[in-house]
């Protein structure tokens, strides 16, 4: 039997949190019609126990589905059609740039924990999961099958996330094309502070028949900086430095730029039918999952 301490080193969530996650399901805005059996509703007629509708009998249909009570009333043959259930692939992509290691707590820590939680929810609902690391490319990924026991493989991958300098989100997201082979849900966890932007990469992911969710993680000192005086600031990804004198006016200008950047990301998500949520890096994991991600209907 694995001790709680050893289990925590293999997976970043303890048993009490996992029990809370057991009641949740990852949502998609539309059915994927993947053709793979699972526990998610599909637009394809199937043989689950949940009744969906009637349709007229046609030669060759399974006569065992004929509703004889309807025949007795209407003297016509109708079939009972049931809701099919499908399996989809949930892809979790984590930005591993140096900027994600900024903040207290570090943004990368929340990204990995949220990815672990969403992977657990997907796997216990019999979806499959791909977890990937984004640098200047899709640097590493792991595909795991459905079932709770697969979380150990996810946990091992999250422990070994690479750390890069700058991230080329456009190229890294474009790389997903060699991995994503069927319709699914792709969730990107990033601060989206990539020098080259993110728009081209997200559009490429959409072309792969992926529903997309953008989870922007920023640290408290990025959201509400509390510094003043003379500073030498270093770009965590580019390596350059700049000397600045920080005043109330500089802080106000920074907040205006940050608001404009975030609003641009929100507008882009809306235009491209993607979900979006801002996650401060000091937010408790259950608050992220049960409140913030419920608000955008990514989980229920």
C-alpha positions in Angstrom: 0.0 0.0 0.0 1.3 3.5 -0.9 1.7 5.9 2.0 0.1 9.4 1.7 3.6 11.0 1.6 4.8 8.8 -1.2 1.6 9.3 -3.1 1.9 13.0 -2.8 5.4 12.9 -4.4 3.9 11.0 -7.3 0.8 13.2 -7.7 0.4 16.8 -6.5 -3.1 16.4 -4.9 -4.0 14.5 -1.7 -6.8 12.1 -1.2 -9.1 14.6 0.5 -9.0 16.9 -2.6 -9.4 14.0 -5.0 -12.6 12.9 -3.1 -14.0 16.4 -3.8 -13.1 16.1 -7.5 -14.9 12.8 -7.8 -18.2 14.6 -8.0 -17.1 16.7 -11.0 -17.2 16.3 -14.8 -15.4 18.2 -17.5 -17.8 19.9 -19.9 -17.6 20.5 -23.6 -19.8 23.0 -25.4 -20.7 20.5 -28.1 -20.6 16.8 -28.6 -17.6 15.5 -30.4 -19.0 12.4 -32.1 -15.7 10.6 -31.8 -17.1 7.1 -32.1 -15.2 5.9 -29.1 -17.4 4.5 -26.3 -17.2 6.3 -23.0 -19.4 8.2 -20.5 -19.9 11.5 -22.3 -23.1 12.2 -24.3 -22.8 12.0 -28.0 -25.1 13.1 -30.8 -24.9 9.6 -32.2 -27.6 7.2 -31.3 -26.4 4.4 -29.0 -27.4 1.8 -26.5 -27.0 3.5 -23.1 -29.9 3.3 -20.6 -30.9 7.0 -21.1 -33.9 7.4 -23.4 -33.5 10.2 -26.0 -36.3 10.0 -28.6 -38.5 7.9 -30.9 -38.1 7.4 -34.6 -40.0 5.4 -37.2 -39.1 1.8 -37.8 -37.2 1.0 -41.1 -36.4 -2.4 -42.5 -33.2 -3.7 -41.1 -33.6 -1.9 -37.7 -33.2 -3.9 -34.5 -36.7 -5.1 -33.8 -35.8 -5.5 -30.1 -36.0 -1.7 -29.9 -39.6 -1.5 -31.1 -41.9 0.2 -28.6 -44.9 -2.2 -28.6 -46.9 0.1 -26.3 -46.6 2.9 -28.9 -47.7 0.3 -31.6 -50.8 -0.6 -29.6 -51.8 3.1 -29.4 -50.8 4.3 -32.9 -50.7 1.0 -34.9 -47.3 2.1 -36.3 -43.8 0.8 -35.5 -41.5 3.1 -33.6 -38.0 2.5 -32.2 -36.9 3.8 -28.9 -33.6 5.7 -29.4 -31.2 6.0 -26.6 -28.4 8.5 -25.9 -25.0 7.3 -27.0 -22.0 7.9 -24.7 -18.5 8.8 -26.1 -15.0 9.1 -25.0 -13.0 12.2 -25.9 -9.4 13.2 -25.4 -8.6 16.1 -23.0 -5.3 17.7 -23.8 -3.6 19.8 -21.1 -0.8 22.0 -22.3 1.5 23.8 -19.8 3.6 26.8 -20.6 7.1 26.1 -19.2 8.8 29.4 -20.0 10.9 31.2 -17.4 8.1 33.8 -16.9 5.9 31.0 -15.5 8.4 30.5 -12.7 7.9 34.1 -11.6 5.7 35.1 -8.6 4.9 33.9 -5.1 3.6 31.3 -5.4 5.1 30.5 -8.8 2.7 30.4 -11.7 4.0 27.1 -12.9 3.0 25.5 -9.6 -0.6 26.4 -10.0 -0.5 25.4 -13.7 0.8 21.9 -12.8 -1.8 21.5 -10.0 -4.7 22.6 -12.1 -3.5 20.2 -14.9 -3.4 17.4 -12.4 -6.9 18.1 -11.1 -8.4 18.3 -14.6 -6.5 15.1 -15.7 -8.0 13.3 -12.7 -11.5 14.4 -13.4 -11.2 13.4 -17.1 -9.6 10.0 -16.4 -12.2 9.0 -13.7 -14.9 9.8 -16.3 -13.2 7.5 -18.8 -11.9 10.2 -21.1 -8.3 9.9 -22.3 -5.7 12.5 -21.5 -2.7 14.1 -23.2 -0.5 16.3 -21.0 2.2 18.4 -22.8 4.9 20.9 -22.0 5.2 24.0 -24.2 8.6 25.7 -24.7 9.7 26.9 -28.2 7.9 23.8 -29.4 5.9 21.0 -27.9 8.9 19.8 -26.0 7.4 16.7 -24.4 4.0 15.0 -24.1 2.5 11.9 -22.6 -0.7 10.2 -23.7 -2.5 8.2 -21.0 -5.6 6.0 -21.2 -8.8 6.3 -19.2 -9.2 5.2 -15.5 -8.1 6.7 -12.2 -4.9 4.6 -12.0 -3.5 6.5 -15.0 -3.1 9.6 -12.8 0.3 8.3 -11.6 1.6 8.6 -15.1 0.3 12.2 -15.3 1.9 13.0 -11.9 5.3 11.6 -13.0 5.2 13.8 -16.2 4.3 16.9 -14.2 7.3 16.3 -11.9 9.6 16.4 -14.8 8.4 19.5 -16.7 11.2 21.2 -18.5 12.1 24.8 -18.0 12.9 27.0 -21.0 13.9 30.6 -21.5 11.4 32.2 -23.9 8.4 30.3 -25.2 7.2 30.4 -28.7 3.6 29.7 -28.1 2.6 29.9 -31.7 5.1 27.2 -32.8 4.5 25.1 -29.7 0.8 25.0 -30.2 1.1 24.4 -33.9 3.2 21.3 -33.0 0.1 19.8 -31.4 -1.0 18.7 -34.9 1.4 15.7 -34.7 -0.3 14.5 -31.5 -4.0 15.4 -31.7 -5.6 13.0 -34.1 -9.3 13.2 -33.2 -11.8 15.8 -31.9 -11.3 16.8 -28.3 -10.8 19.5 -25.7 -7.5 21.4 -25.5 -6.8 23.4 -22.3 -3.8 25.8 -22.4 -2.4 26.9 -19.1 -0.1 30.0 -19.6 0.4 33.6 -18.7 0.3 34.2 -22.5 3.2 36.7 -22.1 5.0 35.3 -25.2 7.0 37.8 -27.3 5.6 36.4 -30.6 2.0 36.2 -29.3 -0.4 33.3 -29.2 -3.1 33.9 -31.8 -1.7 31.9 -34.7 -1.1 28.9 -32.5 -4.6 28.9 -31.0 -6.1 29.2 -34.4 -4.0 26.2 -35.5 -5.4 24.2 -32.5 -8.9 25.1 -33.5 -8.2 23.7 -37.0 -7.5 20.3 -35.3 -11.2 20.1 -34.4 -10.4 21.0 -30.8 -12.6 22.9 -28.4 -10.3 25.3 -26.6 -10.1 26.7 -23.1 -7.5 29.4 -22.2 -6.5 29.6 -18.5 -4.4 32.6 -17.9 -2.3 32.4 -14.8 -0.8 35.6 -13.3 0.9 36.1 -10.0 -0.4 38.6 -7.3 2.5 40.9 -7.8 1.7 41.0 -11.5 -1.9 41.8 -10.9 -1.3 44.3 -8.1 2.4 45.4 -8.0 3.5 47.0 -4.7 6.9 48.5 -5.5 8.3 52.0 -5.7 11.7 53.7 -6.2 14.5 52.9 -8.6 14.8 49.4 -9.9 16.7 47.4 -12.6 14.3 45.0 -14.1 15.4 41.9 -16.0 13.3 40.2 -18.7 12.9 36.7 -17.4 12.7 35.3 -21.0 14.7 37.7 -23.2 17.5 38.3 -20.7 17.6 42.1 -21.2 17.5 44.7 -18.4 16.0 48.2 -18.0 16.5 50.8 -15.3 13.2 52.4 -14.2 12.0 54.8 -11.5 8.7 53.5 -10.4 6.2 56.1 -9.4 2.4 56.1 -8.9 2.1 57.2 -12.5 4.2 54.3 -13.8 2.1 51.8 -11.8 -1.1 53.3 -13.2 0.3 53.0 -16.8 1.4 49.4 -16.1 -2.1 48.5 -14.8 -3.6 50.1 -17.9 -1.4 48.0 -20.2 -2.1 44.8 -18.3 -5.8 45.4 -18.5 -5.6 46.1 -22.2 -3.5 42.9 -22.7 -6.0 40.8 -20.7 -9.0 42.3 -22.5 -7.4 41.5 -25.8 -7.0 37.9 -24.8 -10.7 37.7 -23.6 -11.8 39.2 -26.9 -9.7 36.7 -28.9 -11.1 33.8 -26.9 -14.7 35.0 -27.6 -14.1 35.5 -31.3 -12.6 32.0 -31.6 -15.3 30.2 -29.5 -12.8 29.5 -26.7 -13.4 29.5 -22.9 -11.3 31.9 -20.8 -10.5 32.4 -17.1 -8.0 34.4 -15.2 -6.4 32.4 -12.4 -4.3 34.3 -9.8 -1.4 32.0 -8.8 -2.2 32.2 -5.1 -5.8 30.8 -5.6 -6.5 27.5 -3.8 -6.9 24.6 -6.2 -10.5 23.8 -5.0 -11.4 27.4 -5.5 -10.1 27.3 -9.0 -11.9 24.1 -10.0 -15.2 24.5 -8.1 -15.6 28.3 -8.5 -13.6 29.8 -11.4 -13.8 26.9 -13.8 -17.5 26.4 -13.0 -18.2 30.0 -13.9 -17.0 29.4 -17.4 -18.7 26.0 -17.5 -15.6 24.0 -18.0 -16.6 21.7 -15.2 -19.8 21.0 -13.4 
